[in-house]
Amino acid sequence: LSMFAEVLYEMLQYQMGCQILAYLQ
């Protein structure tokens, strides 16, 4: 469960980063 949560958090962070980059461009 901990590993799954960590992967989910990484994916969420990556998605937010992509949205921020798309917003800045």
C-alpha positions as CSV (number, residue, x, y, z in Angstrom):
1,L,0.0,0.0,0.0
2,S,2.8,2.4,0.9
3,M,4.6,1.7,-2.4
4,F,1.3,2.2,-4.3
5,A,0.7,5.5,-2.6
6,E,4.2,6.6,-3.4
7,V,3.8,5.8,-7.1
8,L,0.4,7.6,-7.1
9,Y,2.0,10.6,-5.5
10,E,4.8,10.6,-8.1
11,M,2.3,10.5,-10.9
12,L,0.2,13.3,-9.4
13,Q,3.3,15.4,-9.0
14,Y,4.3,14.7,-12.6
15,Q,0.9,15.6,-13.9
16,M,0.9,18.9,-11.9
17,G,4.3,19.7,-13.2
18,C,3.1,19.1,-16.8
19,Q,0.1,21.4,-16.2
20,I,2.3,24.1,-14.8
21,L,4.7,23.9,-17.8
22,A,1.8,24.0,-20.2
23,Y,0.3,27.0,-18.3
24,L,3.7,28.9,-18.5
25,Q,4.1,28.3,-22.2
